Amino acid sequence: MISYSRLWETMRKKGISQYALIHAYGVSPAQIIRMKRNESVSTDTIEMFCRILDCRVEDIMEYIPEKDKP
């Protein structure tokens, strides 16, 4: 599973709110919702967040292995 929990921490550290992402940077609210739900987003979206937040991919997302499925 891909988790975007690091995104919210990075945004907090950089002082950028969801409101700013939407209104100042033109990020679609739907993209923010998808990331809140840990749903898939395009690499273009990841790149956009890295550019806006001036950070690395690891500061936005992480891979979390799922438990072995039966």
HELIX and SHEET records of a PDB file:
HELIX    1   1 SER A    5  LYS A   14  1                                  10    
HELIX    2   2 GLN A   18  HIS A   23  1                                   6    
HELIX    3   3 PRO A   29  LYS A   36  1                                   8    
HELIX    4   4 THR A   43  LEU A   53  1                                  11    
HELIX    5   5 VAL A   57  ASP A   59  5                                   3    
SHEET    1   A 2 ILE A   2  SER A   3  0                                        
SHEET    2   A 2 GLU A  62  TYR A  63 -1                                        
END                                                                             
